[in-house]
Every structure is written in structure tokens, then in C-alpha cells.
């Protein structure tokens, strides 16, 4: 799933080399921390959060629904 997130985000940003994803998991939640360059935060979030919401939807459809877990995407600048 981390590769899928990177594949979605890298074409959107000006600094694709700065994109990285960390994963942590517990009993009920899978958390993906998406690290992007400070200048690319707005592009990843999108207008009214539409891009971020789309990324969250894809991760839930891919992993969360299969494992009955909640997925969380945290977008963090480097």
C-alpha cells in the first residue's frame, strides 16, 4: 500500500524525491505517515482537501475494508 500511495502522490508534487511513507499498525488502525516537501503540502492536500480525501478512500478500499481496520493518513512536511 505504501508503494501505491507514493505512486499517487509523486506525479502531483514538485519534489518527488522527498516523498516517503511510514506505516504503523495496531489492533484497530493502520496509520500511514506521508512525508512531503514543505512546498508541496498544498498540492497533496488539494482544494478543500479533495486530494487527501481521495488518497484516504483508496487506502481504505485497498486495505482497511479487507482487514476490518480503520485507515489514517497523516500528511507531514519535512
C-alpha positions as CSV (number, residue, x, y, z in Angstrom):
1,X,0.0,0.0,0.0
2,X,2.9,2.4,0.7
3,X,4.0,2.0,-3.0
4,X,0.5,2.8,-4.1
5,X,0.4,6.0,-2.0
6,X,3.8,7.0,-3.4
7,X,2.6,6.3,-7.0
8,X,-0.4,8.5,-6.5
9,X,1.5,11.4,-4.8
10,X,4.8,11.6,-6.8
11,X,3.2,13.0,-10.0
12,X,1.4,15.7,-8.1
13,X,4.4,17.3,-6.4
14,X,7.4,19.4,-7.5
15,X,9.9,17.4,-5.2
16,X,9.1,13.7,-5.8
17,X,12.4,12.7,-4.2
18,X,11.1,14.0,-0.8
19,X,8.0,11.7,-0.8
20,X,8.2,8.8,1.7
21,X,5.7,6.8,3.6
22,X,5.9,5.1,7.1
23,X,3.4,2.6,8.3
24,X,2.3,1.7,11.8
25,X,-0.4,-0.7,12.8
26,X,-2.3,-1.7,16.0
27,X,-5.4,-3.7,16.7
28,X,-7.9,-1.4,15.1
29,X,-5.9,1.1,13.0
30,X,-3.4,1.3,10.2
31,X,-1.6,4.6,10.1
32,X,0.3,5.9,7.1
33,X,2.5,8.9,7.6
34,X,3.1,10.6,4.3
35,X,6.1,12.8,4.3
36,X,6.3,15.5,1.6
37,X,8.4,18.6,0.9
38,X,7.1,21.7,2.7
39,X,6.3,23.5,-0.6
40,X,4.2,20.5,-1.8
41,X,1.8,20.3,1.1
42,X,-1.0,22.3,-0.7
43,X,-0.7,20.1,-3.7
44,X,-1.1,16.9,-1.8
45,X,-4.0,18.2,0.3
46,X,-5.7,19.8,-2.7
47,X,-8.6,22.3,-2.8
48,X,-10.9,21.7,0.2
49,X,-8.9,18.5,1.0
50,X,-10.1,16.7,-2.1
51,X,-6.8,15.0,-3.0
52,X,-6.2,13.9,0.6
53,X,-9.7,12.5,0.8
54,X,-9.2,10.6,-2.4
55,X,-5.9,9.1,-1.1
56,X,-7.7,8.1,2.1
57,X,-10.5,6.5,0.1
58,X,-8.1,4.4,-1.9
59,X,-6.2,3.2,1.2
60,X,-9.4,2.2,2.9
61,X,-10.7,0.3,-0.2
62,X,-7.4,-1.4,-0.6
63,X,-6.6,-2.5,3.0
64,X,-9.0,-1.2,5.6
65,X,-12.1,-2.9,4.3
66,X,-10.3,-6.2,3.9
67,X,-8.8,-6.3,7.4
68,X,-11.7,-4.6,9.1
69,X,-9.4,-1.8,10.3
70,X,-9.6,2.0,10.2
71,X,-7.0,3.6,8.0
72,X,-5.5,7.0,8.8
73,X,-3.3,9.1,6.5
74,X,-1.2,11.8,8.2
75,X,0.4,14.3,5.8
76,X,3.6,15.7,7.3
77,X,6.1,18.2,5.9
78,X,9.8,17.5,6.0
